[in-house]
Amino acid sequence: MRACAEWPKTIDVVRLAGVALAVGCYYETPGPQHFTKIQVTTVPFDSIRNYAATLKFDSVIGAADAERMDFATGKIGTGDSAWIEPEEGAWALDSTDLADGRIIARIRTKSTVYAPLGYTPSKWTWWWVDKQHGVWRSLLLSDSLETRQPDSLKLDTHGNYTWHQSIARWKGSQWGTCCKTCCCGS
């Protein structure tokens, strides 16, 4: 009889899970709570660390990428090993949220410090994207060097195509999904 008494609870759980899937419950990258996109270049680095600690990154290869990279030449297959991991909810952002500023990925090298981009083996460098005065901007926020390095940004919009997962890749430089219908590269 005990199994029968628990049966309605199991059905309720299955129904609730079905409703959650139908409604589209998913994790979306939160914005920073203690600084704005204007302040990201001047706020104490502890504020950036605290914000990054609230985010979820996907380390599974396929969503993430690991390659030998020569950052001086942009050549894949030579140089130090480097990892790029997407922020799990970046794919679900709309362009307005992205314009307000978000970390969309994190980057780390195996053994080489590449100071011009802030990449180091000791801590992560976070890839921040926002829109300033109508222009998209990319900053590489190096935790170990405490630098905020501007980097080129190319934002491509894919019309009606919608991403369903965050992805980050090495394509000579960093590339990743950064909103529902767009990707970012440098």
Order of alpha helices (4+ residues) and beta strands (2+ residues): alpha-alpha-beta-beta-beta-alpha-beta-beta-beta-beta-beta-beta-beta-beta
